[in-house]
Amino acid sequence: MVSCSVVCRRGGTPPSTPASRPLATTLARVSAQVDDGAVRFRSDVTVELVKASASDADVVFAARVSTQGERSLASVDADASEAAGLVRFLMRERHGSPFEHSVLTFYVSAPIFVWREHMRHRMTSYNEESGRYRVLEPVFYAPAPERNLVQVGKPGAYDFVPGTPEQTAVVDDAVRTATTEAYRQYQRMLDAGVAREVARVVLPVSIYSSAYVTMNARALMNFLSLRRRSDDSRFPSYPQREIEMVAERYEQIWAGLMPLTHAAFVANGRVAP
């Protein structure tokens, strides 16, 4: 298995402030109520490449069949660098189907609220862990101290800016207290013999879930065009930071596998063909 491990870490230890010191005491007390294993908090995502059949040559042979027929088989293992112009032409003119012959499968672990956005992309295949068939691990998302907290501006023209130390402390306290108590109630129901599919209803969308995600290069470009904020974009997008962390890792992996296609995508204003 080709493995590309996590790089999207957004965590870190918050500075010790008067607001954070009493919080530590509160967290210790609440965590002690959890019967089976300590609740854990993360502020990152996991993205690993499981397998891929993806190269720039895939685009070339798929495109050339339209004019060369069976002779395009000679391009299957050919050096695609000689056809960089063809790749750029296909991208610029939005001839998209040749980009559908490169396929990537990722393993992703992220909070459920990220998955709800991710699964809006229906050109992608998913198999996710099930809260009906397994006991969910007590791992929850807590925003890192550097995560912007405050929305300014009006709908359609807004941005996010850092919160105050007091706001950061409130968010951290609320997230940790609420999720720890939610997991305690989840365990309480499981211990009482309640089915997993019922007990899970108390768990918040900040709990982590994992899935295999399979998509072709065209679908991936569509995802990146919407889930990454970039000055190079012809049509700017303003994704939630947590799903952008997933997109950043996807793009890093994909760019290494298909550098000519990635370069053409960026040069074309990050518009999916």
N, C-alpha and C positions, 0 to 999 in steps of 0.2 A: 504494500500500500504506500503510495506517495503521500507523505505527511508534511504539511506546512502548518506549523503550530501558531499559537496565539501571538499577535503583536498589538492588538487593539486595547491595550490596558489603559484605563482611565482612572485608576485608583490612586492610592497614596494615603499616607497617614495625615489626618488633619492636624494643624497646629494645636498645641495645648492652650486653650483660652479659658477664661472664667466660665464661658457658656458651655464648653465641652467637658470640663471636669465633673460637674454634677451629673452630666449625661452619662458618663461612664458608669457611675454608681447605679443609675436607673437601669441601664442596659444589663448590667450584671444581675440585678434582681429579677428582671423580666426573663432573661435567658435561663435563669435557674429553674423557671417553671416548666421548661420543656423537658419532657420525660425521657425521650429517646434520641440523644444526639443533639449537639448545639446547633442553633440556627446560624448559618453563615451568610455573609454579605459580600457581594461583588459589585464592581462598577465597570466591568469590562465585558467583552464577548469572546467566544471561541469560534474560530473559523479555520477548518482544516480541509485541504484538498485530499479527497479519498482516492479518486481516480479521474483520468481525463483521456479523451481522444480528441486532442485539440492542437492544431498547428495552422500556420498561415497557408501551408500547402493544401489544406482541406478546402479553403476558399477558392484557390486557383483551379484545382481539378473540377470542382463542382461548377464553376463558371464556364470553363472551357468545353464542357460536354455539349453546350448549346451550339458551338461552332465546329467542334472537332469530333464529336461522337466518341467512338471507341478509342480514338487516338488520344483522348484526354487521360487515359489510364497511365500514360507516360508521365503525367504530372503528379501522380499520387505521392511519390516519394522524392520529387524533384526539389531543388533548392528554390524556395519561394522568393528569395530576395531579388531574383531576376524578373519577377512579376509584381514588384511593389507598385508599379504604375497601374496595373490592373486592379489591385486591391483598392487603391485610392479612387479609381474611377467607379468601381462598384459602390463604394461608400458614398461618394459625392452624389451619384445619380440615384442612390437609394435602391439599388438592385439587391434586395435583402436575402433572397433564398440561399445564395451560396454560403452565407454566414451561419446557416442552420445545420451544417454538417460537422461542426465541432461541438463536442459535448463535455461538460464538466460536472462532477458530483462532489459536493461539499458536505462535511459534517459541521453543523452549526449549533451552538448552545447560546441562547439569548433569553431575555425576559419575555413573557408571553405578550406583553404589550408591543414588543418589537415584531413578534410573529404575526400579530393581527395586521400590522402594516405590510409585512413581507408577503403574506398570502393574498394580498390584493393583486399580486403579479401572477396571473393565471396561466402564463406561458411556461410555468415552472412546475416540476413534479416534486411532491413532498411525501415523506413518511416520518411522522412525528411520534415521539414517545407518548404513551397513553396513560392518563390518570385513572382510567377504568381498570387497567391491567397491572399496574405497579404502584407502589407507595412512592409518592413524589418526594424527592430529596429536599431538605430544608435550606435551600439556597435561594436568596432573594437579591434583587437589585437595589442598591442604595446609591444615589448620585454622588459622584466624587466632589470634593470641595470646589474644584475649578469648573464644575458644570454650571453654565449660565442658568439662572432661576427666574428672572423677571422678564415678562413680555412687555415691550413698549411699542406704541404705534397702534394703528387701527387695522381691522381685518383686511388682508391683501397687501398691507404695507407695514409690516411690523418686524421687529428683530428681538433678540434675547440678549440680555446684559447680565453681568454678575449680580448676585444677591449680596446683601449686607451680611456681616458675620452673624447677626441675630437671625436672619432668614435661613442661612445655611444650617445653623444649630436647630432651628425649628423643623426644617425638612428632615434632617438626620434623625432627630428624636422621634418624630412622627412615624417615619418609615420603619425604623427599627422596632419601636414599641408595637405598632399595629401588626406588622408581619409576624413578629414573634408570638403575639397573642393569637393570631389567626392560625398559625401552625400548631399551637397548643390545643386549640379547639378541634383542629383536624385530627390530631392524635387521639384526643378524647373520644371522638366518634369512632375512629378505627378500633380503639381498645374496647368500646362498647359493642363491637360486632357490626357496626354500620358498614355498608358496602362502600368501596373506594369511590365509585362514581357519584355517590351521594355526599360522602365526607368532603370531597374536594371543593364543594360549592363555596366553602368559606375562604378559600385561598385567593389572594389578590393577584392581579396581572403582573406584579413584580416578581413572581416566582419564575425560576429558570425552567425552560423546556429545551429539548434537543431534537434535531431532525436531520435527515438526509435531504439535501436539496440538489436536484439535477436540472440543468438548463443548457440550452445551446448558446453559442456566442451572440446570436442576434437578440435573444431574450435577455442575456446578461447586459448587453448594451442598453436595452430599454430600461432595465433596472437601474443601471448606473446613471442614465440621463435624468432620472427622477430622484434618486436617493443619494446623490452627491452634490454638494454646493461647490461650484467652480467658476472662476473668472473666465474660463475658456468656453463656457456654455453659451450657445446661441440663444437658448431658452432657459434662463436661470431657474433653478429649483432651490427650495428651502426646506430640506428634510429635517425631521427630528434627529437630534444628535445621535441617539442610540442606534437607529437603523443606518445612519451614515457610517458608523463605526464598522458595521458589517460590510457595507458597500466598499469602504476603503480597502478592506482585506481582500474582498473578491477581486477588485481591480488590480491590486498588487500581484496576486497569483496569476490572473488571466494575462496581464501585460507580459509576464515572463514566459508564458506559453505561446502567445501570439503577438509578438512585438510589432509586426508590420500592420496588423489589423488594429491593434490598440492605437498606434501612431496615427493611422488614418481616421479613426474615431475621434481623437482629440483634435486633429486638424480640421475636421468637418464640424466643429462646434459642439461635439459630444451629442450629436443627433443620431439616434439609432436608425439604421437603414430599413 
